[in-house]
Amino acid sequence: MEIQLLLTGMAIGMLSGFFGIGGGTILVPLLMMMGYDIKSAVGISVMQMVFSSFYGSWINHKKGFLNLKEGAVTGIGGFVGALGSGWLVSAVPEIVLETMFLAVIGFALYRFFRAPEYSEQESGHDLSPFVLAGAGAVIGLFSISMGIGGSILLTPILVGLLHYPLKKAVSAGLFFVVFSSVSGFISLSLAGHIDYLHGFLVGAASLIGVYAGIHLAAITVHRKYKKALIVLYIIILGMMLKKVIGV
């Protein structure tokens, strides 16, 4: 079991580093296939996100892909927005919430696909902290209500709607996970749902994958990198659509 967890951690870490995602969308089902119950799987996944998001964000900052100030403003906005998730889930029917989510990510993905190519060195992406905090708040509200980390929404919105350079948007997405994963880790720890030993094994192993994933992303040309992201988002959008229509 330990070997499986280590290999799984490395694989999820590579996806986190390359795509700038938390990895829970993939890790939780894999852990459940290994025999973990949903609560334990979520706890291990959140612990892995803490490892990968902190380490990945540090590497991205060293490479010049992460603007800590802008990332922090977006993350804090997401944290505040997430506070309203309980109200949203209670007030809005699940089918309406899922349809709204599909509409937002579908529109963002369309704009992401149509977005012009921006150099990672361009300074024209500077945005008002109010815009970044507002975007973070909306993403935090929707993503936590849907049980996902938020980076899957953040990257296409930053690129497609706010004209952020692609690799910097991906780095901002992974940094966004820092805020949600820490909050989730504290909450789940207090509730007694963290398997610390197995969470540590997966999280520690994910650091190797994160390192490899970020370096692979750095050498991947813009066009191929964008296509890989679009494929990922289409798969996730398809999974959500399947859930909504119940096929």
C-alpha positions as semicolon CSV with decimal commas, in nm:
position;residue;x (nm);y (nm);z (nm)
1;M;0,000;0,000;0,000
2;E;0,282;0,240;0,088
3;I;0,446;0,194;-0,255
4;Q;0,112;0,263;-0,425
5;L;0,069;0,580;-0,222
6;L;0,419;0,702;-0,306
7;L;0,372;0,641;-0,680
8;T;0,028;0,801;-0,669
9;G;0,171;1,103;-0,488
10;M;0,442;1,151;-0,751
11;A;0,189;1,127;-1,035
12;I;-0,054;1,372;-0,876
13;G;0,234;1,605;-0,793
14;M;0,340;1,613;-1,156
15;L;-0,013;1,706;-1,262
16;S;-0,024;1,975;-0,994
17;G;0,305;2,124;-1,104
18;F;0,234;2,108;-1,477
19;F;-0,129;2,224;-1,476
20;G;-0,128;2,434;-1,158
21;I;-0,412;2,237;-0,998
22;G;-0,463;2,094;-0,652
23;G;-0,513;1,743;-0,785
24;G;-0,805;1,646;-0,562
25;T;-1,037;1,589;-0,858
26;I;-0,815;1,297;-0,959
27;L;-0,662;1,190;-0,627
28;V;-0,987;1,139;-0,432
29;P;-1,133;0,884;-0,679
30;L;-0,797;0,702;-0,696
31;L;-0,778;0,672;-0,317
32;M;-1,134;0,543;-0,303
33;M;-1,039;0,277;-0,560
34;M;-0,759;0,175;-0,320
35;G;-1,017;0,117;-0,048
36;Y;-1,029;0,445;0,142
37;D;-1,364;0,590;0,240
38;I;-1,458;0,932;0,102
39;K;-1,373;1,124;0,422
40;S;-1,027;0,969;0,454
41;A;-0,963;1,020;0,081
42;V;-1,055;1,388;0,103
43;G;-0,835;1,432;0,410
44;I;-0,532;1,275;0,238
45;S;-0,602;1,481;-0,074
46;V;-0,615;1,808;0,119
47;M;-0,288;1,725;0,299
48;Q;-0,127;1,652;-0,038
49;M;-0,250;1,988;-0,168
50;V;-0,077;2,167;0,121
51;F;0,255;2,003;0,029
52;S;0,229;2,053;-0,348
53;S;0,085;2,406;-0,346
54;F;0,345;2,549;-0,106
55;Y;0,640;2,382;-0,274
56;G;0,513;2,448;-0,626
57;S;0,444;2,813;-0,550
58;W;0,795;2,855;-0,409
59;I;0,947;2,709;-0,729
60;N;0,723;2,923;-0,950
61;H;0,824;3,234;-0,754
62;K;1,193;3,148;-0,796
63;K;1,137;3,107;-1,171
64;G;0,963;3,444;-1,191
65;F;0,624;3,298;-1,287
66;L;0,446;3,395;-0,965
67;N;0,364;3,747;-0,850
68;L;0,321;3,695;-0,477
69;K;0,138;4,024;-0,419
70;E;-0,123;3,962;-0,690
71;G;-0,152;3,596;-0,592
72;A;-0,208;3,685;-0,227
73;V;-0,478;3,939;-0,312
74;T;-0,658;3,682;-0,528
75;G;-0,618;3,414;-0,263
76;I;-0,751;3,634;0,016
77;G;-1,047;3,723;-0,205
78;G;-1,106;3,351;-0,256
79;F;-1,091;3,289;0,118
80;V;-1,352;3,559;0,181
81;G;-1,573;3,435;-0,101
82;A;-1,556;3,079;0,031
83;L;-1,710;3,198;0,356
84;G;-2,037;3,242;0,167
85;S;-2,035;2,889;0,028
86;G;-2,249;2,757;0,313
87;W;-2,517;3,015;0,239
88;L;-2,503;2,950;-0,137
89;V;-2,534;2,573;-0,096
90;S;-2,829;2,618;0,139
91;A;-3,007;2,885;-0,065
92;V;-2,964;2,756;-0,420
93;P;-3,086;2,416;-0,551
94;E;-2,803;2,182;-0,651
95;I;-2,907;2,167;-1,018
96;V;-2,905;2,548;-1,040
97;L;-2,563;2,566;-0,875
98;E;-2,419;2,304;-1,110
99;T;-2,569;2,476;-1,415
100;M;-2,424;2,811;-1,305
101;F;-2,085;2,646;-1,257
102;L;-2,099;2,492;-1,605
103;A;-2,193;2,826;-1,756
104;V;-1,906;3,008;-1,586
105;I;-1,637;2,753;-1,672
106;G;-1,778;2,706;-2,024
107;F;-1,765;3,080;-2,098
108;A;-1,422;3,113;-1,938
109;L;-1,294;2,818;-2,142
110;Y;-1,428;2,975;-2,463
111;R;-1,251;3,303;-2,383
112;F;-0,939;3,109;-2,283
113;F;-0,940;2,935;-2,622
114;R;-0,986;3,267;-2,804
115;A;-0,737;3,464;-2,593
116;P;-0,433;3,608;-2,776
117;E;-0,088;3,491;-2,679
118;Y;0,087;3,703;-2,418
119;S;0,455;3,689;-2,340
120;E;0,537;3,591;-1,984
121;Q;0,753;3,903;-1,967
122;E;0,474;4,142;-2,063
123;S;0,379;4,391;-1,794
124;G;0,042;4,475;-1,949
125;H;-0,134;4,217;-1,736
126;D;-0,120;4,438;-1,423
127;L;-0,465;4,443;-1,268
128;S;-0,635;4,637;-0,995
129;P;-0,623;4,454;-0,660
130;F;-1,000;4,507;-0,642
131;V;-1,045;4,318;-0,970
132;L;-0,819;4,035;-0,851
133;A;-0,987;4,015;-0,510
134;G;-1,329;4,023;-0,674
135;A;-1,236;3,744;-0,915
136;G;-1,093;3,543;-0,627
137;A;-1,409;3,594;-0,420
138;V;-1,637;3,472;-0,700
139;I;-1,414;3,171;-0,766
140;G;-1,388;3,091;-0,395
141;L;-1,766;3,108;-0,359
142;F;-1,834;2,877;-0,653
143;S;-1,543;2,636;-0,614
144;I;-1,586;2,560;-0,244
145;S;-1,961;2,524;-0,299
146;M;-1,880;2,261;-0,562
147;G;-1,609;2,093;-0,353
148;I;-1,309;2,179;-0,575
149;G;-0,991;2,377;-0,511
150;G;-1,057;2,671;-0,743
151;S;-0,752;2,673;-0,970
152;I;-0,953;2,499;-1,244
153;L;-1,171;2,810;-1,260
154;L;-0,903;3,068;-1,188
155;T;-0,663;2,994;-1,474
156;P;-0,910;3,023;-1,766
157;I;-1,068;3,333;-1,609
158;L;-0,730;3,505;-1,562
159;V;-0,623;3,423;-1,919
160;G;-0,954;3,444;-2,105
161;L;-1,122;3,734;-1,925
162;L;-0,842;3,931;-1,759
163;H;-0,568;3,875;-2,024
164;Y;-0,311;3,733;-1,784
165;P;-0,004;3,556;-1,937
166;L;-0,067;3,181;-1,947
167;K;0,212;3,038;-1,733
168;K;0,176;3,313;-1,475
169;A;-0,196;3,237;-1,458
170;V;-0,121;2,869;-1,399
171;S;0,123;2,964;-1,122
172;A;-0,140;3,191;-0,967
173;G;-0,384;2,900;-0,979
174;L;-0,150;2,676;-0,780
175;F;-0,086;2,957;-0,529
176;F;-0,464;2,997;-0,492
177;V;-0,472;2,634;-0,373
178;V;-0,244;2,730;-0,080
179;F;-0,526;2,928;0,079
180;S;-0,803;2,673;0,023
181;S;-0,590;2,373;0,121
182;V;-0,466;2,525;0,446
183;S;-0,820;2,624;0,541
184;G;-0,943;2,275;0,454
185;F;-0,658;2,105;0,640
186;I;-0,733;2,297;0,960
187;S;-1,104;2,226;0,933
188;L;-1,061;1,855;0,858
189;S;-0,797;1,817;1,130
190;L;-1,032;1,959;1,390
191;A;-1,301;1,719;1,268
192;G;-1,062;1,421;1,291
193;H;-1,070;1,334;0,920
194;I;-0,695;1,349;0,842
195;D;-0,492;1,029;0,804
196;Y;-0,160;1,198;0,886
197;L;0,071;0,907;0,805
198;H;-0,071;0,827;0,462
199;G;-0,130;1,196;0,393
200;F;0,237;1,262;0,464
201;L;0,348;0,978;0,235
202;V;0,138;1,106;-0,056
203;G;0,229;1,469;0,013
204;A;0,603;1,408;0,045
205;A;0,609;1,197;-0,272
206;S;0,414;1,466;-0,458
207;L;0,707;1,707;-0,411
208;I;0,912;1,503;-0,658
209;G;0,629;1,517;-0,911
210;V;0,570;1,889;-0,855
211;Y;0,937;1,964;-0,927
212;A;0,926;1,760;-1,248
213;G;0,589;1,902;-1,355
214;I;0,692;2,266;-1,317
215;H;1,018;2,213;-1,505
216;L;0,830;2,031;-1,782
217;A;0,583;2,321;-1,804
218;A;0,869;2,570;-1,823
219;I;1,019;2,404;-2,132
220;T;0,686;2,335;-2,306
221;V;0,615;2,583;-2,584
222;H;0,314;2,809;-2,536
223;R;0,094;2,657;-2,806
224;K;0,136;2,297;-2,687
225;Y;0,096;2,401;-2,325
226;K;-0,229;2,582;-2,401
227;K;-0,363;2,279;-2,591
228;A;-0,282;2,050;-2,298
229;L;-0,470;2,281;-2,061
230;I;-0,770;2,299;-2,294
231;V;-0,785;1,918;-2,307
232;L;-0,778;1,904;-1,927
233;Y;-1,056;2,161;-1,893
234;I;-1,272;1,991;-2,155
235;I;-1,240;1,661;-1,965
236;I;-1,340;1,830;-1,639
237;L;-1,625;2,015;-1,810
238;G;-1,744;1,684;-1,955
239;M;-1,734;1,522;-1,612
240;M;-1,944;1,804;-1,467
241;L;-2,190;1,791;-1,758
242;K;-2,228;1,416;-1,710
243;K;-2,302;1,474;-1,342
244;V;-2,562;1,743;-1,417
245;I;-2,755;1,551;-1,683
246;G;-2,715;1,224;-1,492
247;V;-2,581;1,011;-1,778
